[in-house]
Amino acid sequence: MEEKEVLLSVEDLSVYYITHDLGTCKAVNNISFQIREGETLGLVGETGAGKTTIALSIMGLLQSPPGKVMNGSIKYKGTDLLKEKPKYMRKIRGKEISMVFQDPMTALNPIDRIGNQIAEVIYLHQGLSKAESMEKAAQMLEMVGISRDRFAEYPHQLSGGMKQRVIIAMALACSPKLLLADEPTTALDVTIQAQVLDLMNDLKKTLGTAVLMITHDLGIVAEMCDKVAVVYAGEVLESGTVKQVFKNPIHPYTIGLFGSLPGYRPDSKRLQPITGMMPDPADLPPYCKFEPRCQCKCDRCGAETPRLIEVEEGHFVRCFRAEKENG
């Protein structure tokens, strides 16, 4: 089968938050990945790992100051978005690249009706009349499980889960080629979560939409994603196809994530949590970032930073143990 074109290519991306009172927070450190047309990549990791910062950088919505892209490139269809003017980003944002934001409370305009907020995206990018845009916005609301009777309501009149569905409807309204989903199902009940995931899968099948799925839920990764990248302290520790990483996790952090997942190992009677805390991004150690929490560390772990090595075709791991075992 012919391999599809690369839609998004992130190379050596580093993003820092530079402040006068708290110092420099190194949120993202030389991260690289690719997403092909119709492909879904899952970014998995703890809160504070830098996942949302990556998505905001792609969208051109990184707050600056204090946020600053220190190096790297973000190429969409071969165009480096970091070198484009804001006018270009406004043209493709919402039309070709959309984002489901993590916090619906701050993503919606509190003084505008929810239907109007969805219709505005459609009107600006699809060339429809205002009446046609309003009708399509009502259809999008129904698609995510909200009655069109609530079209004229304000965000404060909706529950948290319903606000999240409005954000999802807005992101999908223009059938984007790339969807950045930042924990899109966090505030949803199980039934609506299944509907939203089915909607995203339908979009992938019918339009070839590529998805960057940011989540803590490994079950969603198993269901939705083709590839997965495990992120820790702004670095990718392990990446590969979902089958490679789920069947053969190699990095101690990845193994720890699966060990703390209920029901992943039927023979296990107790969950095995990962002890300790993620390092302060304003004071990252000059060696392996996972070393203080690692149960398999060696002398090199506390002295050097491991590099990503390919343990099998397409399966990369940042670990000295894997480096030793794979020559």
Disulfide bonds with the S-S distance in Angstrom:
none
